[in-house]
Amino acid sequence: MKLYFSPGACSLSPHIVLRETGVPFELEQVDLRAKKTKDGADFLQVNPKGQVPVLALDDGDRLTEGPAIVQYIADKAPGSGLVPPAGSKERYQVQEWLNFITSELHKNFSPLFRPNTPDAYKPVAKENLANRFGYLDHKLADRKYLMGDQFTIADAYLFTILNWTKFQSIDLGQWPNVKAYVERVGARPKVQDAMKAEGLLKAA
């Protein structure tokens, strides 16, 4: 398998999941502005949507959309515990979290990174995020991870999105449980490996 990624983008989520599962993979960096891979290939030929992540499968097919990709990867390593079994209530709870993260957090961050977003709208987007962070802070008050003591694919996605607060001057100290959660996930060895590989952390 090959993961097409851009450093620090939402593709960090499946990158973390790949490392947590131990499933063999390759990395291909993408310049999202130029729509070129690191070796100069036209990325739009890989994904006409022009977005990462893309997971190129061994049979030549490709998967796009992070929440789908992380479930596919985790199902390749069921013993990892990164996703509950299909059909279980817990599986649907993980999917519930994936949907919350993509619709309520990921999409509310998007305008903050677009150069053509009117300045007047940015405080609105941050207020929307603050409301969601308040909800998360309440949920994380009595658990290590979103599903309790078990790290799952939903945590890989949430951690990735919460890291974007650093680029938008959003202080997570307002939500102490969320801040502690980010530090806890960020201390996981495989998470650190993924971040070092993307140049987000300095290699020791």
Secondary structure, 3 states (H helix, E strand, C coil): CEEEECCCCCCHHHHHHHHHHCCCCEEEEEECCCCEECCCCEHHHCCCCCCCCEEECCCCCEEECHHHHHHHHHHCCHHHCCCCCCCCHHHHHHHHHHHHHHHHHHHHHHHHHCCCCCHHHHHHHHHHHHHHHHHHHHHHHHCCECCECCCCHHHHHHHHHHHHHHHCCCCHHHCHHHHHHHHHHHCCHHHHHHHHHCCCCCCC
